[in-house]
Amino acid sequence: MPSNELGSLYAPGQPIVRQGDMGDCMYVVQSGEVEVVVTTAGGEQRLGILKEGDFFGEMSIFEHEVRSATVRAHGEARVLKVDKRTLMRRMKEDPMLAFNLLQTLSRRIRHLSAAAAARGQGER
């Protein structure tokens, strides 16, 4: 890996975080794509694909809980690990970063709420 690149390179299918593991950092996709999946009693379900500039794992920075999903490289991907201290420093330097983070989290909650509502309609 060239010294001017910060993130880690992941091979296709290689896990970056695993559902159920404790987390204390978030990640930013620098290149390529990653796949987000959850494992339930019914098997594995894909929640989505994240691309360059997207982030994941942020809940573990705000809550000390286990990872809610597995994220693995979907093809080759370069991913940057960001710890809480670094994130807080960057948000002080650039308050728009905090706004963008909240905007993305709000969009994710809205999407999950709509999906839950649609599932509820299908059960009637």
N, CA, C and O of each residue as an XYZ file, in Angstrom:
496
protein
N       0.857     -1.177      0.000
C       0.000      0.000      0.000
C       0.897      1.231      0.000
O       1.789      1.334      0.842
N       0.686      2.167     -0.921
C       1.480      3.385     -0.931
C       1.307      4.167      0.368
O       0.220      4.168      0.946
N       2.356      4.825      0.830
C       2.329      5.488      2.127
C       1.388      6.690      2.173
O       1.032      7.129      3.266
N       0.971      7.241      1.030
C       0.099      8.408      1.040
C      -1.384      8.043      1.154
O      -2.232      8.936      1.170
N      -1.710      6.766      1.231
C      -3.097      6.338      1.366
C      -3.339      5.895      2.804
O      -2.594      5.079      3.348
N      -4.385      6.439      3.408
C      -4.629      6.225      4.831
C      -5.411      4.964      5.147
O      -5.098      4.266      6.111
N      -6.417      4.665      4.352
C      -7.314      3.553      4.658
C      -6.681      2.193      4.435
O      -5.573      2.068      3.914
N      -7.430      1.177      4.850
C      -7.011     -0.207      4.644
C      -7.723     -0.770      3.429
O      -8.876     -0.436      3.155
N      -7.020     -1.629      2.706
C      -7.580     -2.262      1.520
C      -8.157     -3.620      1.918
O      -7.499     -4.412      2.593
N      -9.397     -3.878      1.491
C     -10.095     -5.127      1.791
C     -10.367     -5.873      0.501
O     -10.758     -5.277     -0.503
N     -10.158     -7.186      0.533
C     -10.405     -8.048     -0.621
C     -11.908     -8.331     -0.740
O     -12.636     -8.215      0.246
N     -12.373     -8.699     -1.928
C     -13.798     -9.017     -2.099
C     -14.287    -10.026     -1.066
O     -13.686    -11.085     -0.886
N     -15.384     -9.688     -0.387
C     -15.975    -10.574      0.611
C     -15.349    -10.498      1.993
O     -15.873    -11.087      2.938
N     -14.237     -9.783      2.129
C     -13.559     -9.701      3.424
C     -14.368     -8.843      4.399
O     -14.742     -7.717      4.071
N     -14.640     -9.376      5.607
C     -15.398     -8.592      6.586
C     -14.584     -7.410      7.112
O     -13.377     -7.512      7.331
N     -15.276     -6.288      7.309
C     -14.659     -5.099      7.908
C     -15.108     -5.018      9.360
O     -14.291     -4.791     10.253
N     -16.411     -5.203      9.601
C     -16.959     -5.358     10.952
C     -17.936     -6.519     10.920
O     -18.513     -6.835      9.880
N     -18.114     -7.151     12.078
C     -19.024     -8.295     12.166
C     -20.166     -8.002     13.132
O     -19.960     -7.439     14.206
N     -21.354     -8.388     12.738
C     -22.538     -8.266     13.585
C     -22.257     -8.941     14.917
O     -21.750    -10.062     14.956
N     -22.591     -8.249     16.022
C     -22.400     -8.821     17.356
C     -21.094     -8.443     18.021
O     -20.974     -8.563     19.240
N     -20.101     -7.985     17.251
C     -18.830     -7.562     17.839
C     -18.983     -6.183     18.477
O     -19.800     -5.379     18.028
N     -18.209     -5.910     19.508
C     -18.191     -4.576     20.110
C     -17.450     -3.645     19.157
O     -16.511     -4.053     18.473
N     -17.888     -2.390     19.124
C     -17.243     -1.413     18.258
C     -16.945     -0.134     19.007
O     -17.636      0.209     19.966
N     -15.912      0.575     18.569
C     -15.571      1.856     19.182
C     -15.119      2.875     18.138
O     -14.478      3.875     18.461
N     -15.468      2.601     16.876
C     -15.060      3.494     15.802
C     -16.057      3.397     14.655
O     -16.923      2.523     14.635
N     -15.918      4.306     13.708
C     -16.730      4.263     12.492
C     -15.786      4.143     11.307
O     -14.567      4.178     11.473
N     -16.340      4.003     10.126
C     -15.556      3.800      8.917
C     -16.105      4.657      7.788
O     -17.302      4.936      7.724
N     -15.204      5.071      6.896
C     -15.579      5.826      5.708
C     -15.072      5.061      4.492
O     -13.900      4.689      4.436
N     -15.947      4.826      3.521
C     -15.565      4.139      2.292
C     -14.800      5.140      1.421
O     -15.354      6.154      0.995
N     -13.529      4.847      1.162
C     -12.704      5.736      0.342
C     -12.771      5.371     -1.135
O     -12.722      6.246     -1.999
N     -12.882      4.079     -1.420
C     -13.038      3.632     -2.805
C     -13.678      2.252     -2.813
O     -13.585      1.499     -1.843
N     -14.322      1.940     -3.912
C     -15.015      0.663     -4.024
C     -16.366      0.708     -3.341
O     -16.939      1.778     -3.132
N     -16.868     -0.474     -2.994
C     -18.175     -0.600     -2.361
C     -18.094     -1.612     -1.233
O     -17.268     -2.525     -1.260
N     -18.968     -1.440     -0.233
C     -19.108     -2.412      0.844
C     -20.571     -2.817      0.940
O     -21.469     -2.045      0.602
N     -20.791     -4.023      1.399
C     -22.133     -4.589      1.524
C     -22.486     -4.695      3.005
O     -21.684     -5.176      3.805
N     -23.686     -4.245      3.368
C     -24.178     -4.310      4.741
C     -25.209     -5.430      4.818
O     -26.197     -5.422      4.083
N     -24.977     -6.395      5.712
C     -25.886     -7.539      5.845
C     -26.173     -7.811      7.320
O     -25.341     -7.546      8.188
N     -27.364     -8.342      7.585
C     -27.703     -8.814      8.926
C     -28.052    -10.286      8.837
O     -28.595    -10.756      7.837
N     -27.734    -10.996      9.891
C     -28.069    -12.411      9.976
C     -29.170    -12.563     11.005
O     -29.045    -12.112     12.143
N     -30.247    -13.203     10.589
C     -31.378    -13.471     11.476
C     -31.646    -14.970     11.451
O     -30.941    -15.726     10.782
N     -32.667    -15.390     12.181
C     -33.042    -16.805     12.185
C     -33.389    -17.277     10.776
O     -33.216    -18.451     10.449
N     -33.878    -16.359      9.942
C     -34.254    -16.692      8.572
C     -33.089    -16.684      7.590
O     -33.275    -16.970      6.407
N     -31.898    -16.362      8.065
C     -30.729    -16.322      7.188
C     -30.159    -14.919      7.065
O     -30.421    -14.047      7.894
N     -29.385    -14.721      6.028
C     -28.723    -13.442      5.821
C     -29.564    -12.540      4.923
O     -30.128    -12.994      3.928
N     -29.644    -11.264      5.280
C     -30.412    -10.300      4.490
C     -29.528     -9.091      4.203
O     -28.914     -8.527      5.108
N     -29.473     -8.706      2.939
C     -28.700     -7.526      2.552
C     -29.505     -6.270      2.857
O     -30.658     -6.142      2.446
N     -28.881     -5.345      3.583
C     -29.529     -4.073      3.892
C     -29.172     -3.001      2.878
O     -29.940     -2.067      2.653
N     -27.993     -3.141      2.263
C     -27.614     -2.139      1.283
C     -26.167     -2.234      0.872
O     -25.383     -3.017      1.408
N     -25.843     -1.406     -0.102
C     -24.483     -1.262     -0.605
C     -24.073      0.189     -0.348
O     -24.818      1.116     -0.668
N     -22.903      0.376      0.221
C     -22.361      1.709      0.454
C     -21.208      1.950     -0.496
O     -20.424      1.045     -0.783
N     -21.108      3.189     -0.986
C     -20.102      3.541     -1.985
C     -19.155      4.599     -1.450
O     -19.274      5.037     -0.305
N     -18.227      4.998     -2.277
C     -17.232      6.003     -1.920
C     -17.893      7.225     -1.280
O     -18.849      7.782     -1.820
N     -17.368      7.633     -0.115
C     -17.895      8.779      0.611
C     -18.925      8.416      1.664
O     -19.197      9.216      2.559
N     -19.510      7.213      1.574
C     -20.474      6.765      2.580
C     -19.729      6.323      3.842
O     -18.537      6.017      3.800
N     -20.449      6.296      4.955
C     -19.850      5.862      6.211
C     -20.742      4.839      6.885
O     -21.924      4.716      6.563
N     -20.160      4.103      7.827
C     -20.914      3.111      8.601
C     -20.228      2.906      9.942
O     -19.074      3.290     10.135
N     -20.962      2.292     10.866
C     -20.400      1.991     12.181
C     -20.457      3.153     13.149
O     -19.919      3.068     14.253
N     -21.109      4.251     12.745
C     -21.135      5.455     13.575
C     -21.889      5.254     14.892
O     -21.615      5.951     15.869
N     -22.828      4.318     14.929
C     -23.587      4.109     16.168
C     -22.668      3.708     17.315
O     -22.951      4.042     18.465
N     -21.583      3.003     17.035
C     -20.691      2.569     18.104
C     -19.891      3.726     18.698
O     -19.354      3.600     19.798
N     -19.805      4.840     17.993
C     -19.140      6.015     18.553
C     -20.058      6.689     19.566
O     -19.586      7.227     20.568
N     -21.372      6.664     19.313
C     -22.326      7.348     20.171
C     -22.899      6.448     21.262
O     -23.327      6.940     22.306
N     -22.911      5.154     21.036
C     -23.424      4.191     22.003
C     -22.423      3.063     22.124
O     -21.844      2.639     21.124
N     -22.213      2.575     23.321
C     -21.283      1.460     23.500
C     -22.080      0.159     23.398
O     -22.371     -0.493     24.400
N     -22.422     -0.196     22.169
C     -23.230     -1.390     21.894
C     -22.522     -2.252     20.862
O     -21.535     -1.835     20.257
N     -23.038     -3.457     20.672
C     -22.467     -4.346     19.667
C     -22.885     -3.899     18.269
O     -23.880     -3.192     18.106
N     -22.133     -4.309     17.284
C     -22.439     -3.982     15.889
C     -23.768     -4.612     15.500
O     -24.028     -5.776     15.805
N     -24.600     -3.841     14.829
C     -25.939     -4.318     14.452
C     -25.948     -5.043     13.111
O     -26.957     -5.637     12.733
N     -24.824     -4.997     12.387
C     -24.757     -5.642     11.073
C     -23.311     -6.003     10.768
O     -22.377     -5.507     11.397
N     -23.157     -6.869      9.798
C     -21.838     -7.186      9.245
C     -21.647     -6.317      8.010
O     -22.568     -6.141      7.212
N     -20.453     -5.781      7.861
C     -20.114     -5.020      6.659
C     -18.880     -5.670      6.063
O     -17.878     -5.880      6.746
N     -18.971     -5.988      4.769
C     -17.844     -6.642      4.095
C     -17.621     -5.990      2.733
O     -18.521     -5.378      2.157
N     -16.401     -6.141      2.241
C     -16.065     -5.566      0.940
C     -16.906     -6.224     -0.140
O     -17.069     -7.444     -0.163
N     -17.437     -5.401     -1.032
C     -18.221     -5.871     -2.175
C     -17.353     -5.565     -3.388
O     -17.488     -4.509     -4.007
N     -16.468     -6.487     -3.723
C     -15.357     -6.174     -4.616
C     -14.242     -5.614     -3.746
O     -14.366     -5.586     -2.521
N     -13.172     -5.176     -4.356
C     -12.079     -4.590     -3.584
C     -12.504     -3.210     -3.079
O     -13.106     -2.435     -3.824
N     -12.194     -2.901     -1.821
C     -12.598     -1.619     -1.235
C     -11.510     -1.092     -0.314
O     -10.837     -1.856      0.378
N     -11.349      0.227     -0.316
C     -10.439      0.892      0.626
C     -11.311      1.645      1.621
O     -12.164      2.445      1.240
N     -11.078      1.371      2.923
C     -11.921      1.905      3.978
C     -11.051      2.521      5.072
O     -10.065      1.929      5.511
N     -11.440      3.725      5.500
C     -10.713      4.449      6.541
C     -11.426      4.283      7.875
O     -12.634      4.501      7.974
N     -10.681      3.900      8.890
C     -11.202      3.754     10.252
C     -11.059      5.107     10.961
O     -10.002      5.737     10.908
N     -12.147      5.546     11.632
C     -12.151      6.838     12.329
C     -12.587      6.607     13.777
O     -13.685      6.111     14.026
N     -11.722      6.970     14.729
C     -12.084      6.808     16.136
C     -12.841      8.036     16.639
O     -12.909      9.054     15.951
N     -13.402      7.935     17.829
C     -14.236      8.997     18.386
C     -13.462     10.304     18.538
O     -13.976     11.369     18.197
N     -12.255     10.235     19.037
C     -11.452     11.443     19.241
C     -11.219     12.183     17.923
O     -11.332     13.407     17.863
N     -10.894     11.436     16.875
C     -10.667     12.039     15.558
C     -11.946     12.664     15.023
O     -11.922     13.772     14.487
N     -13.068     11.954     15.166
C     -14.338     12.482     14.688
C     -14.702     13.772     15.418
O     -15.109     14.746     14.784
N     -14.560     13.790     16.736
C     -14.899     14.980     17.513
C     -14.007     16.167     17.126
O     -14.486     17.295     17.011
N     -12.735     15.914     16.929
C     -11.817     16.976     16.514
C     -12.214     17.538     15.149
O     -12.230     18.752     14.946
N     -12.533     16.640     14.220
C     -12.924     17.074     12.869
C     -14.241     17.851     12.886
O     -14.410     18.787     12.104
N     -15.178     17.479     13.766
C     -16.440     18.203     13.849
C     -16.226     19.601     14.430
O     -16.930     20.537     14.051
N     -15.264     19.755     15.344
C     -14.937     21.090     15.858
C     -14.330     21.953     14.754
O     -14.619     23.145     14.654
N     -13.487     21.335     13.928
C     -12.835     22.060     12.833
C     -13.827     22.418     11.731
O     -13.718     23.477     11.113
N     -14.792     21.536     11.486
C     -15.741     21.717     10.401
C     -17.141     21.323     10.864
O     -17.534     20.165     10.724
N     -17.907     22.285     11.418
C     -19.258     21.966     11.914
C     -20.183     21.377     10.847
O     -21.137     20.681     11.192
N     -19.932     21.634      9.573
C     -20.760     21.039      8.513
C     -20.641     19.519      8.508
O     -21.558     18.828      8.066
N     -19.524     18.997      8.993
C     -19.357     17.545      9.094
C     -20.421     16.981     10.030
O     -21.029     15.955      9.725
N     -20.650     17.635     11.160
C     -21.676     17.178     12.098
C     -23.054     17.252     11.447
O     -23.862     16.334     11.593
N     -23.323     18.335     10.734
C     -24.612     18.481     10.048
C     -24.798     17.363      9.020
O     -25.870     16.761      8.952
N     -23.778     17.082      8.228
C     -23.868     16.034      7.206
C     -24.076     14.664      7.843
O     -24.821     13.838      7.314
N     -23.427     14.423      8.966
C     -23.600     13.166      9.686
C     -25.051     13.026     10.153
O     -25.667     11.976      9.970
N     -25.591     14.081     10.753
C     -26.979     14.050     11.211
C     -27.960     13.903     10.055
O     -28.963     13.198     10.175
N     -27.680     14.553      8.956
C     -28.552     14.458      7.779
C     -28.595     13.015      7.270
O     -29.666     12.506      6.937
N     -27.453     12.367      7.208
C     -27.396     10.977      6.749
C     -28.118     10.061      7.730
O     -28.866      9.175      7.315
N     -27.900     10.268      9.034
C     -28.585      9.442     10.029
C     -30.096      9.628      9.955
O     -30.844      8.658     10.079
N     -30.550     10.858      9.755
C     -31.979     11.130      9.616
C     -32.558     10.405      8.405
O     -33.639      9.823      8.488
N     -31.845     10.439      7.288
C     -32.294      9.760      6.072
C     -32.398      8.254      6.309
O     -33.344      7.613      5.849
N     -31.415      7.687      7.034
C     -31.447      6.245      7.323
C     -32.644      5.892      8.206
O     -33.309      4.883      7.973
N     -32.919      6.714      9.212
C     -34.059      6.453     10.094
C     -35.362      6.525      9.310
O     -36.241      5.682      9.489
N     -35.493      7.526      8.444
C     -36.701      7.664      7.623
C     -36.889      6.432      6.736
O     -38.003      5.926      6.600
N     -35.802      5.952      6.135
C     -35.865      4.768      5.271
C     -36.293      3.540      6.076
O     -37.148      2.774      5.632
N     -35.704      3.353      7.253
C     -36.056      2.203      8.088
C     -37.504      2.284      8.567
O     -38.201      1.272      8.630
N     -37.953      3.501      8.908
C     -39.343      3.679      9.342
C     -40.310      3.335      8.218
O     -41.326      2.679      8.449
N     -39.999      3.776      7.005
C     -40.853      3.472      5.854
C     -40.881      1.972      5.582
O     -41.932      1.414      5.268
N     -39.725      1.321      5.701
C     -39.669     -0.128      5.472
C     -40.470     -0.877      6.533
O     -41.166     -1.842      6.218
N     -40.377     -0.439      7.784
C     -41.132     -1.083      8.862
C     -42.632     -0.889      8.653
O     -43.415     -1.816      8.862
N     -43.030      0.305      8.244
C     -44.443      0.578      7.971
C     -44.956     -0.286      6.834
O     -46.070     -0.806      6.896
N     -44.144     -0.440      5.796
C     -44.550     -1.266      4.646
C     -44.703     -2.724      5.063
O     -45.629     -3.402      4.617
N     -43.802     -3.212      5.914
C     -43.926     -4.587      6.407
C     -45.196     -4.744      7.230
O     -45.879     -5.764      7.136
N     -45.515     -3.732      8.039
C     -46.726     -3.774      8.851
C     -47.977     -3.802      8.007
O     -48.948     -4.465      8.372
N     -47.983     -3.097      6.883
C     -49.131     -3.093      5.974
C     -49.307     -4.457      5.328
O     -50.433     -4.877      5.060
N     -48.193     -5.158      5.074
C     -48.254     -6.454      4.418
C     -48.802     -7.549      5.335
O     -49.247     -8.592      4.856
N     -48.773     -7.318      6.633
C     -49.221     -8.335      7.600
C     -50.731     -8.300      7.794
O     -51.283     -9.202      8.425
N     -51.406     -7.298      7.278
C     -52.851     -7.186      7.491
C     -53.641     -8.027      6.552
O     -54.870     -8.034      6.614
